[in-house]
Amino acid sequence: MIIPAICKSLLVNLITVMVIVCISNIVNATGVYGNAEQVSIDKLIDLSIEELMNIEVTTVSSHPQKVSEVASAVFVITQDDIRRSGATSIPEALRMAPGVQVARVGTDKWSISVRGFNGRFANKLQVLMDGRSVYTPLFSGVIWSQQDTFIEDIERIEVIRGPGATVWGANAMNGVINIITKKAVDTQGVLLTAGGGSFERGFFGARYGGKLGEHTPFRVYAKGFSRDHTTTLAGANANDTWHSARAGFRLDHTRGIDEFILQGDIFINSIGDSVNQPILTPPFTRLDIVNAKEKGGNIRFRWDRHYSAESSTMLQIYYDRVHNQLVPSTKYAESFDVDFRHRFPILERHDVIWGVNYRLYNNNVRDTELTSFIPRQGTNHIFSAFVRDEIMLLPDQLRLTLGVRLGHNDFTGLEVQPDARLMWTLDQKNSVWLSVARAVRTPSRGENDAFINFGSAQSLPGLQNSLLPIMMAVQGSSNYGSEKLIAYELGYRHQFTTQASINVAGFFNDYSQLRDFNFGTIRPGIGIQQHLVLPIFFNNQASAHSYGGEVSVDWRVHERWRLQGNYSYLNISVNSSAEFSQIDATTGGAHKANPHHQISFRSNYDLSEKVELNLWLRYVSSLPFYNIRDYVTMDAKLAWKPVHNIEFFLVGQNLFSQNHRESQSDFIPSPPTRIPRGIYVGATLRF
């Protein structure tokens, strides 16, 4: 095989370069050769762990808080973490966070969730881009191929494990992910990057930042890439090659106590998929190759007014539209959102924030042999309001936060989502927090309006004597209601020294009225060929318990070497009376479709002031639901910065095997695929 041979050759070269660099580093250390004017390749490695713990996050409470003071299981992925990892997409970067299940289904498809119930159409996670929700009402999840940006512009990714419904509303059930981009003032000048390799065939990116005036910085960017296809278990082409182009801008303006942001993106994706289309004649499936050129864009306006450090208002409006979406096959899908928030102090001990939100979803879905929606066009409205009070019970020691969100949606009416959190700072090095919260996941259009041809056969158990072929069809129901969760969490943070810290979080989740299925009454089908239809209806008869915990450790061994590791444990027990639970990995099969154990270990080492070596080792336990074995893999990045504004890099991904399986599509019957090993090289120029 040509590609494996190339990979082996590049891997040998990588090891050779490492050895040479190590020798060079030893020589530099002895003073034989060196340059006192070299600029460090890493900006954040100079920060102590204490300073990293003081990074401010905004997703938990909608206003800035230090990580060490947050009564929630929060993990921050910084721009430096992303750069050192070699990740080329947001889903790849999310693998760094504990408690997050990330599995690649194909070149452009991922299964991503927090604390379980993962699948291609996972539905218990709220994902935000600069506070803009990217949730789709078609299946209550995220289409990850559409969620991208110039990765060098990401300032940080805040990952909140556990409910965030009080602040962010329905669908923030198991967690919240907020991708936050840099301010325009922090991206001045020109940045060019390009490269390519085996799986990452080629990529480029360009950004320019300037100023329209002293108080009005801006930036514009453009990027594109081509990624190779994955392969089926038989070694065939999965026909999921992905080509993408994207461009965007951001304009910031400051005037007195006011800050304004205008930001937008446009994109076009050329993507494909293979589908085992159910048919009514033997062998009852037909392999179809489907392709689409989906395109879309969004625009966001935000106005912040800061009266003081504790008092402010925020108004945000955004609009998002996508055309020719591949799955589900959609003519267009658009959303419009208005969000207002006001923060103010009361009686010195109370920090109050309240807000109101209106969101509109409008979409038109195409009928295909596999899926259809009745009606094809749908419009949904969501109204909500929340209030949250952070009470300082003991100054700088004990904080109690109480909050509640009231929301109204077109499917289930009024939903109430309260939470309570207690933060106890024992001393400068130790803190304990606990929380209890109620969250809901409101129905999607798919669970109300969809018709999915799931599979066909000449006979089924109990229907062996049928003279006509039988099509099993998953059907939506107008009686489908919200899924509910009561979540309990406990966490502990300890800072050993200014160079080492540990975070521990445990949880117990009690789910009720989860999605389940039941068979309907068999009936004659409609079409040219005579057949029978066995309906499979959505209902809310399942329940579940899950428990587990996450541990993350951060240790700066010395000024050039930083180690980061985390371990996640998850156990899910599902109570389902479904006669056909195998269809759904996100509920009926959740106990077998999520890894019990995950380990991530990263080593970031500056071999010299010009050269760095970053290694990332990962372990994921087996997924019996998909017959996927556990796997261990490693990514490596070697970077060389000959001068302060030029960087060359060599990246190896999934280095331990030629390919491996991570997940599989549910509901849409795509063939299982294998994720290949990849090697790519590139360069970045800044001026």
Secondary structure, DSSP 8 states (H G I E B T S, - for coil): -HHHHHHHHHHHHHHHHHHHHHHHHHHHHTTSS--TT---S-SGGGS-HHHHHT-EE-TTTSS-EEGGG-SSEEEEEEHHHHHHHT--SHHHHHTTSTTEEEEE-SSS-EEEEESS--STT--SEEEEETTEE--BTTTTB--GGG----GGGEEEEEEEES--HHHH-TT-SSEEEEEEE--GGGG-EEEEEEEEESSEEEEEEEEEEEEEETTEEEEEEEEEEEE---EETTS-B----EEEEEEEEEEEEEETTEEEEEEEEEEEEEEEEEEEEE-SSTTSEEEEEEEEEEEEEEEEEEEEEEEETTEEEEEEEEEEEEEEETTTTEEEEEEEEEEEEEEEEETTTEEEEEEEEEEEEEEEE---SSEEESSSEEEEEEEEEEEEEEEEEETTTEEEEEEEEEEEETTTEEEEEEEEEEEEE-SSSEEEEEEEEEEEE---HHHHHEEEEEEEES--TT-TT-SS-EEEEEE--TT---EEEEEEEEEEEEEEETTEEEEEEEEEEEEEEEEEEEE---EE--SSS--EEEEEEEEEEEEEEEEEEEEEEEEEEETTEEEEEEEEEEEEEEE---TTGGG-TTTTTHHHHS-SEEEEEEEEEESSSSEEEEEEEEEE--BGGGTB--EEEEEEEEEEEEETTEEEEEEEESTTSSEE-----SSS----EEEE-EEEEEEEEE-
